[in-house]
Amino acid sequence: MTTITTPLPGGTGKLGDLAVSRFGYGAMQLAGPWVMGPPADRDAAIAVLREAVELGITHIDTSDAYGPRITNSIIREALHPYPKSLHIVTKVGANRDAQGGWPTARRPEDLRRQVQENLQALGLERLDLVNLRLGNADGPVPGPITESFEALVELQKEGLVQHLGVSNATAEQVAEAITIAPIVCVQNMYNLAFRHDDELIDMLAREGIAYVPFFPLGGFSPLQSDALSAIASRLDATPMSVALAWLLQRSPNILLIPGTSSAAHLRENAAGAGLSLSTGDVAELDKIGR
Ligand SMILES: NC(=O)c1ccc[n+]([C@@H]2O[C@H](COP(=O)([O-])OP(=O)(O)OC[C@H]3O[C@@H](n4cnc5c(N)ncnc54)[C@H](OP(=O)(O)O)[C@@H]3O)[C@@H](O)[C@H]2O)c1
């Protein structure tokens, strides 16, 4: 693994043999409202991505379903040719419909098409890491994943994909994937107030597999909790900073991909995630999600 040094809070983490800043960036908010269509200000979206790289972020999460095709085109315009240290992670397994829904698309031919679309949109010959997105917009749905995951393994063997992961997955689906091929990350919903994956995170940490929480700030409705606000105000920090710092301190295999369409929020989050929480603060924060 190439080592990198980063000025960002949390230091360096790993996605398999790829070294990344533990403070990464989730690009979903760069598309239009509800992740459909173009953003109101494309130049501002480009500026956010360039700011991310300038801050030292080397892990950007995306999907060609964002927009659809909008977010990847903005990433390409902002950052191509990409710095060698930058790792763009994408996901496949869903299409978009005209109403903004996320219909499942996980047949082998769907996955091949989506990998090819991501390669083309991002201007890459190989994707660093592709997550198989499971479940639906309401969360994970139990059921076998072998046919879909094997299809991605085939694309990996063809050299189109370097590493694999799963997203929106149950613990059983994570286990199923691992019996088929190595995975380097699990990307599931998790934050201070939503802690269904506590056991899974600890198991993945023991296996050296990254856990990448999506909606780290609560997603479309950012986290709101009187207890969080009280602790934040006592620490003279924002609730968002406390939520990110708590995640970084929760487990060393956690990699952050907070989303924002604002360069000011990006800078604020990158600085705030470095907040040092005492054992007492963490114990109090732990009560929010339990
Ligand atoms: N695998 C999956 O199925 C899946 C699903 C959802 C998301 N994801 C990934 O996870 C990433 C993160 O999720 P997310 O972006 O939806 O949610 P998030 O990171 O939990 O929160 C983003 C929201 O927080 C706001 N925000 C960010 N910083 C803020 C600050 N300092 N002060 C106030 N508000 C702030 C943003 O608004 P502003 O734009 O105004 O800052 C945005 O509304 C996505 O970008 C995507 O890459 C994956």
The ligand as an ORCA input file, in Angstrom:
! r2SCAN-3c Opt
* xyz 0 1
  N     -24.760      3.548     -0.768
  C     -25.889      4.221     -0.748
  O     -26.965      3.659     -0.962
  C     -25.854      5.692     -0.441
  C     -27.038      6.348     -0.090
  C     -26.961      7.692      0.215
  C     -25.749      8.366      0.173
  N     -24.606      7.706     -0.185
  C     -23.302      8.408     -0.191
  O     -23.080      8.969      1.092
  C     -22.690     10.335      0.955
  C     -23.109     11.123      2.164
  O     -24.518     11.145      2.278
  P     -25.380     12.473      2.076
  O     -24.587     13.509      1.400
  O     -26.660     12.093      1.449
  O     -25.761     12.864      3.558
  P     -24.925     13.491      4.778
  O     -23.485     13.541      4.488
  O     -25.382     12.780      5.992
  O     -25.554     14.954      4.861
  C     -25.579     15.825      3.795
  C     -26.495     16.956      4.182
  O     -25.911     17.675      5.272
  C     -25.816     19.056      4.929
  N     -24.569     19.555      5.521
  C     -23.305     19.125      5.305
  N     -22.432     19.828      6.037
  C     -23.143     20.721      6.737
  C     -22.802     21.735      7.666
  N     -21.542     21.954      8.023
  N     -23.801     22.481      8.181
  C     -25.081     22.277      7.840
  N     -25.478     21.331      6.960
  C     -24.516     20.557      6.403
  C     -25.792     19.109      3.432
  O     -26.332     20.347      2.983
  P     -25.406     21.382      2.147
  O     -25.302     20.831      0.780
  O     -26.206     22.639      2.226
  O     -24.107     21.479      2.865
  C     -26.705     17.941      3.063
  O     -28.063     18.364      3.109
  C     -23.381     10.784     -0.329
  O     -22.794     11.950     -0.842
  C     -23.212      9.549     -1.198
  O     -21.944      9.594     -1.811
  C     -24.649      6.375     -0.467
*
